[in-house]
């Protein structure tokens, strides 16, 4: 499964196959959008996790 963010494609899963139903919504209540995909292989939930960072860790 891929999604586009700021013009860049990011792979978040390589096992869920083609989604028949895709929902992007805040499922866990943390304020960040999560991805739920349903197809013949099952239901797949991808939770977005925010990482804490500082300017020094971002700039290396």
N, C-alpha and C positions, 0 to 999 in steps of 0.2 A: 504494500500500500504506500502511495506517495502523496504528499501534499505540498503545495507551493507556499512559501513564506518569503515576502520581499523579493520575488522574482527568482528565488532559488528553490530547487526541488530537493526535498529531504525524505529519505526512506525511513519510515518508522516501524515497518514490519515486513518480513519476507516470507511469511507462512500463511497469511489469511486469504490469499488468492483474490479474485475479483469480487468486489462487494456488491450484493444485490440491493442492500439498503445501507446507507451510510448516514450517520448522524454526527454532527460536530456541535457539541454542547457542553456546558459545565456540569458534568455528571456528579462529581465528588464534592462540589460546593466550595472549591478553593479559589474561584474567580478566574480560572484559566480554562480555555476550551479543551475538551477531551474528544477522542474519536471512538465511535462505536460502529463496528461493521458486522453485518449479518449476511451469511451466505450458506451454501449447502455443506460447508465444512464446520459450521458452528457460529458462535457469536464471539467477536474479538473486541476487547476493550483496551485502548491505549490511553494511559493517563499522562497528561503533561505535568512535568515537575519543574518548578522554578528553582534555579540554583542561586545561592547567594554568592555575590562576587564583589570584588573591590576594584578600583581603578588599576592597582598594581597587578592583580591577577589577570585582568583583561589585557593589559599591555605587555605582559610577560616581563 
